[in-house]
Amino acid sequence: MKDNKRTSLLIGSLMVIFIISTPYLLYFYQNIPEDIKNWDTFFGPIKGGYYGTARMFIYSFLSKFVPLLLLFIWFITNRQWWVHSLIIPITVYLFQLISVINDS
């Protein structure tokens, strides 16, 4: 019983730290040089495409991804009956995120 409480506390603490740190993802685009059209990263090259520069693409991507991530975490962890109303903003942000990816 004591070990179960300890793991629950550890998982809860990690989730809180992750949720608190997600708004900092919105400012990640400021670390990218302004005039670069193609940015080589560890994951592969990121092309600006429709957005012109890689910095604007990352800004547009993260401005849709972070709220989608937080809404999804809220949807998964909530036990109330009204949690299904969160599906509407989740699908809107998902559609916008797919549009950002397809534009580039």
C-alpha positions in Angstrom: 0.0 0.0 0.0 2.8 2.4 0.9 4.6 1.7 -2.4 1.4 2.4 -4.4 1.1 5.8 -2.7 4.8 6.6 -3.5 4.5 5.8 -7.2 1.2 7.7 -7.4 2.9 10.7 -5.8 5.9 10.4 -8.1 3.7 10.2 -11.3 1.5 13.1 -10.0 4.6 15.2 -9.3 6.1 14.6 -12.8 2.8 15.5 -14.4 2.6 18.8 -12.5 6.2 19.6 -13.5 5.4 18.8 -17.1 2.2 20.9 -17.1 3.9 23.9 -15.4 6.7 23.8 -18.0 4.5 23.6 -21.1 3.9 27.4 -21.4 7.6 27.8 -21.8 7.3 25.9 -25.1 5.4 28.9 -26.5 8.6 30.9 -26.2 10.9 28.3 -27.8 10.7 30.0 -31.2 12.7 32.9 -29.9 15.8 30.6 -29.8 15.6 30.2 -33.6 17.5 32.7 -35.8 15.1 35.2 -37.5 16.1 35.0 -41.2 16.6 31.2 -41.6 14.3 29.6 -44.2 15.6 26.0 -43.5 16.7 25.1 -40.0 18.7 21.9 -39.5 17.8 20.2 -36.2 18.5 16.9 -34.5 15.1 15.7 -35.8 15.8 16.8 -39.4 15.5 20.0 -41.4 12.6 22.3 -40.7 11.4 24.3 -43.7 9.5 27.6 -43.4 7.5 26.9 -46.5 4.3 29.0 -46.5 5.4 30.9 -43.4 8.6 32.1 -45.0 11.0 31.4 -42.2 11.4 28.5 -39.9 10.9 30.7 -36.9 7.4 31.6 -38.0 6.6 28.0 -38.7 7.7 26.9 -35.3 5.8 29.8 -33.7 2.6 28.8 -35.6 3.1 25.1 -34.8 3.7 25.6 -31.1 0.8 28.1 -30.7 -1.5 25.3 -31.8 0.3 22.3 -30.2 0.6 23.6 -26.6 -3.1 24.3 -26.0 -3.9 21.0 -27.8 -1.6 19.1 -25.4 -3.0 20.8 -22.3 -6.6 20.1 -23.4 -5.7 16.5 -24.1 -4.2 16.1 -20.7 -7.2 17.7 -19.1 -9.5 15.3 -21.1 -7.5 12.2 -20.1 -7.3 13.0 -16.4 -10.8 14.4 -15.7 -13.5 12.1 -14.4 -16.5 14.5 -14.6 -19.4 13.9 -16.9 -18.9 17.1 -18.8 -15.4 16.1 -19.9 -16.7 15.2 -23.3 -17.4 18.8 -24.1 -13.6 19.2 -24.3 -13.7 17.2 -27.5 -14.9 20.2 -29.4 -11.9 22.5 -28.7 -9.6 19.5 -29.0 -10.8 18.8 -32.6 -10.6 22.6 -33.5 -7.0 22.8 -32.3 -6.2 19.5 -34.0 -7.6 20.8 -37.3 -5.6 24.0 -37.0 -2.4 22.1 -36.2 -2.9 19.8 -39.2 -3.5 23.0 -41.3 -0.2 24.5 -40.1 1.6 21.3 -40.9 0.0 21.0 -44.4 0.7 24.7 -45.2 4.4 24.2 -44.8 
